[in-house]
Amino acid sequence: MIRLSLEIGQTQKPEAILFYILAPLSVLASLGMLVVRKAVHAALLLAWVMITLAIFYIALDAAFLGIVQIVVY
C-alpha cells in the first residue's frame, strides 16, 4: 500500500522530459511577447504559448481541456 502511494505522486519519465523541454520555451515565448515591437510577432508567440499549454493539458490526461484550449484560442 505504501508503494502504491509513492507511485501515484511521481511524474512519469516522458511527461517530465516533455515539461523540461517545452516549459522554458513557453516562458521565453511569453517574455518575448513583452519585448517584440511588431504585433504579428507577438501574436505568433502567443499562439505558441497557447499550443504548449494545450500540450501540457493533453500530457496530463486532460484531453478535453487541451482540445478546448486549441479551438477557443
Stockholm file with secondary structure:
# STOCKHOLM 1.0

chainA/1-73         MIRLSLEIGQTQKPEAILFYILAPLSVLASLGMLVVRKAVHAALLLAWVMITLAIFYIALDAAFLGIVQIVVY
#=GR chainA/1-73 SS CHHHHHHHTSCCHHHHHHHHHHHHHHHHHHHHHHHCSCHHHHHHHHHHHHHHHHHHHHHTTCHHHHHHHHHHC
#=GC SS_cons        CHHHHHHHTSCCHHHHHHHHHHHHHHHHHHHHHHHCSCHHHHHHHHHHHHHHHHHHHHHTTCHHHHHHHHHHC
//
